[in-house]
Amino acid sequence: EIIHLLTDQNPVQVVVDAIINSGPREDSTRVGGAGVVRRQAVDMSPFRRVNYALYLIATGAREASFRNLKTMAECLAEELINA
């Protein structure tokens, strides 16, 4: 309801767009052996992108609502709109 009141858009579409925009496309992994470790850029799978995007949105909303007068729902709606 908060998203619809603020944007006059379909809230489900706002959530889908936020997940698409906030999912990272690349990640880094550790490559090497015998004590030599390098960071190698790798592509992320679509499932991991969605999971990581949800994690980033939830973490951002939780940190924004910490020691704040805004409720968690208001901060989550703001994160989704701004993503």
N, C-alpha and C positions, 0 to 999 in steps of 0.2 A: 504494500500500500504506500509506503514511504517513497519508493522509487517512482510509482505512478503519479503521486502528488507533485514530486519535484520536477519530473521530466515530461509528463504526459505521453509516455511511451509504454509499450508492453514490457512489464517487468521481466518476463522470461527472456525476451530478446535482449534486454540490457545485460542480464546475467551471462547469456551465451556470448555476447560481444566482449564482455569483460574477461571471460575465460580465454577466448581466442587471442585477445590483445596482450594478456599478461603472461601467457605461457612462453618460456624461453625456448629458442630453437636449437641452441647448442649448449653443450655441457663439457666439462673437462674431466678426464680420467687419468689415473696414474698408470704409466707405462714404464717398464724397465725391470731389470732384475739385478741381483748381486750387489745391492746397495745403491745402485744408480737409479734415481727416480725422476722421471720427466712428466710434465703435464701435457696431455694430448687432447686437442679439441675433437669432439665427436658430436654427431647429430643425436637428438633426443627422439625417442619413440613418441607417437601421438598420445598414447595412454599416459606415459610419464609426464608429458607436457600438461595434460589436463590436471593430473594429480598435483603437480608442482604449482600450477596456477592457482588452484583452490587453496593450497597451503599458503602461498604468498598473500592472497586476498584475506584469508582468515587471520593470519599473523599480523598483517597491517591494520586490520580493523580492531584486533585485540589490543595492540599497542597504542592505537589512537584513542581507545576508550579508557585506557588505564589512567587513573587520577584525573578524570575529566568529567564534566557535568553531563556530557552526551551519553546516551545509552548505547549499548552494544549494537542494537538494531540500527540506530541512526548512523553510527560509524561504519557499519557494514554496508548500508545503502550508499553512503558517500564514497566508499572504496569502489563499489561496483559501478557507480556513475562515472567516477574519475578515471577508471581503468581504460 
